[in-house]
Amino acid sequence: MIAWLPLVVILGVLLLSSVKILNEYERGVVFRLGEFAGVRGPGLIFIIPGIEKMTKLDLRVVTMDVPSQDIITKDNVTMKVNGVVYFKVHNPERSIIAVENYYHATAQIAQTTLRSVIGQYELDDLLSKREEINGKLQVILDELTEPWGVKVTNVELKAIDLPESMQRAMAKQAEAEREKRAKIISADGEFQAAQKLADAAEVLSRQPDAITLRYLDTMREISSGAGKTATIFPVPLNIFGKLLKGS
């Protein structure tokens, strides 16, 4: 009985090594004697020791940072841009057979694509059309990684760092734009005030007695105020003439 003990132990170890448990989000790509034998999982699976070999893959979405890099825009402005790429494995077979390391390959293609796409835009478009650029990057990367069994779900530009000289120039431009708007608003207000005065003058010119009443009302308001300050108020001579005629 003791002579069979080593064999029993070996068989037990082989049996345990042949049993694999994969989570719901995991798949196993199995090769039998070097040939693709299928994708297995999730759950309990069995591998023939020494004959079959399994590579486990995670099917969840991966968040990958694209490191900051110097990029020249279409109008020759140099800036630093970084981003983030969201992708997942949707075909485990191709992600193992078609590419040596799908994560590294996706990272490299994301960097080169980011540099290429941003180089097609001018600075103003780059700052105002982020959603368009993000969508374009997502479509291009998804097409490039499709043969590797990788699905790119989203791409986002995280930060766009401009040179200090460019930041100062943009700040001056923004300040000039604010001053321009303020002057336009002020000029528009003056124009409306002048228009109102012109309308009032036209009304008074059609009613000769209206100006007399206006003067008298203004004098009443001044006289009702508190204080001993003397106020000199010019009065047109024709007012007295109208008053005398009325009397």
Helices and strands as residue ranges (DSSP letters): G 2-4, H 5-18, E 19-22, E 26-32, E 35-40, E 43-46, E 52-58, E 62-72, E 78-89, H 92-97, H 102-118, H 123-128, H 130-145, G 146-148, E 150-161, H 164-206, H 208-223, H 237-246
